[in-house]
Amino acid sequence: MSEAKANYGIDAATQSEWDRVGAPSATSALDTQVAGDHYKGMAIQPVVYIHANKLGFMEGCVVKYISRYKDKNGKQDLLKIKHFVDLLIELEYPEG
């Protein structure tokens, strides 16, 4: 894992970043969800968490699928999580 990557996290977010992502405007893209409403009732939408924590694609997919599995695709989403974690391990730790 890179040194820069280790500096990102929930504790690194500034108050202004939390204020900005915590209260989307009436015209915000966060107010619209295409094809469903499984993220709308969440306290923090996965995309906001993923962006605020500067997560990569695979980590973001894990957050997305774990956040919605009970309301959308159940076991299929859990299997997707497992697949993305397996990919992440394989790519981040190729030596085994």
C-alpha angles and dihedrals in degrees: 000000000000122000092238092051091056091059093063121088147109091288092055094063114107123226091251090054090052091047091050097050096036098064115035117197123248089259095046121129085229088071091063126067121183116217105007144357102247092122100040097083096048120113089228119019112231092238091057092050092045093050096043091052095042092233121179126242098272095043089048091052090053091052091046096049097042089050095054108029096101092051102038128018105358113194093012090061091047090053089051089053090052091049093051092047090050090050092048092051092047094049099039096042106031092160089071 
